[in-house]
């Protein structure tokens, strides 16, 4: 199979990830719940991943909270900042992980719109919307549908100047672009562990620069007599047994990334996307592309329904995702509702010949139409 | 002998403290805090020689690890609070 659905999850992982998961399953007990060797090994395993993440994102180990996915992190972050009737400004490219969460909280959602790849326009749109009375702002770093890169550092500076806590969804950028919560002046940054960080599914990170409200309540292996959740991070956000095998695998993913040149990884992925876009456009496809685009390319094929086209690719051994990508707001902003787009997304494991095969298959699909 | 127990709230500060102490060249063990030293239940301790106590507290302070209690193991068993640090 040629796997071009890396924005959903990176299927191909460095070999060390699988080995770390297996090792943890075989040897690690419950961290923080015992003093025996298997519990200590689990503690050491979890702490090493926490330290790797802390170093990678420029934070202290205790500011790294493990979650099951980015959605859980975003729910925790937004739930800590907003409630019923609160005005929350978001980009018009947000995923349902943000919009459904805010809807569930009863917040007053204020989406801002701008041309997909215009950083200046996004910044101006946020500047206009971040008025007094705004309780929080949320913005993704890179759009999961279009790969558009948003100016989160500048938006964070606007928020900080106005005393508005800022949440960043780094789901599509972590592992590929520098994620710097302090430079972004972000209260929270959420991300999955299983996409660009190359860990297993069921892992995620919430980076905390502000005290969060717990999303789950329960045992932490600390101060068990007290019936309120600990104030200290990460315990405050990590009630219940952690996904130790997943965290071990995530650590291996982070270690692999640390051993590579990040600029080369980014340049390689951007070159692959550019090649795909050029080839698609030559075949008559409509591609959504622009400056700063990262990891993801949305396109449409003339005369072909997006979902049917993705099915046809699948039958020919090519994995892509079509439809709305859990981000109807992004499609509304871009004018691609109701059909959505076909999304191609690459990873460090994607190779040029795979893209050439994808383009040949695309040509055949268009001829058959 | 590791007769001085520096208690911390949970496993993460314990790991962080343990790392910092080892990096500073101080011999220490990380373990579950004995019941008497964790009145709120379930904590961790960094055990080290009494003579290293003052240096260890300085290292932990620099590392941002909050020490909850300083305890000394008694020869006859049990612990007493130490007047050191804090």
HADDOCK unambig.tbl for C-alpha pairs under 7 A between the chains (distance, minus, plus):
assign (segid A and resid 32 and name CA) (segid B and resid 11 and name CA) 5.62 0.50 0.50
assign (segid A and resid 35 and name CA) (segid B and resid 31 and name CA) 6.23 0.50 0.50
assign (segid A and resid 35 and name CA) (segid B and resid 32 and name CA) 5.70 0.50 0.50
assign (segid A and resid 47 and name CA) (segid B and resid 12 and name CA) 6.90 0.50 0.50
assign (segid A and resid 47 and name CA) (segid B and resid 15 and name CA) 6.95 0.50 0.50
assign (segid A and resid 62 and name CA) (segid B and resid 12 and name CA) 6.89 0.50 0.50
assign (segid A and resid 221 and name CA) (segid B and resid 10 and name CA) 6.98 0.50 0.50
assign (segid A and resid 221 and name CA) (segid B and resid 42 and name CA) 5.94 0.50 0.50
assign (segid A and resid 222 and name CA) (segid B and resid 9 and name CA) 6.14 0.50 0.50
assign (segid A and resid 222 and name CA) (segid B and resid 10 and name CA) 5.10 0.50 0.50
assign (segid A and resid 222 and name CA) (segid B and resid 41 and name CA) 6.88 0.50 0.50
assign (segid A and resid 222 and name CA) (segid B and resid 42 and name CA) 4.73 0.50 0.50
assign (segid A and resid 222 and name CA) (segid B and resid 43 and name CA) 5.23 0.50 0.50
assign (segid A and resid 223 and name CA) (segid B and resid 9 and name CA) 6.85 0.50 0.50
assign (segid A and resid 223 and name CA) (segid B and resid 40 and name CA) 4.89 0.50 0.50
assign (segid A and resid 223 and name CA) (segid B and resid 41 and name CA) 4.78 0.50 0.50
assign (segid A and resid 223 and name CA) (segid B and resid 42 and name CA) 5.18 0.50 0.50
assign (segid A and resid 223 and name CA) (segid B and resid 43 and name CA) 6.28 0.50 0.50
assign (segid A and resid 224 and name CA) (segid B and resid 40 and name CA) 6.44 0.50 0.50
assign (segid A and resid 224 and name CA) (segid B and resid 41 and name CA) 5.01 0.50 0.50
assign (segid A and resid 224 and name CA) (segid B and resid 42 and name CA) 5.73 0.50 0.50
assign (segid A and resid 225 and name CA) (segid B and resid 40 and name CA) 5.18 0.50 0.50
assign (segid A and resid 225 and name CA) (segid B and resid 41 and name CA) 5.43 0.50 0.50
assign (segid A and resid 226 and name CA) (segid B and resid 40 and name CA) 6.64 0.50 0.50
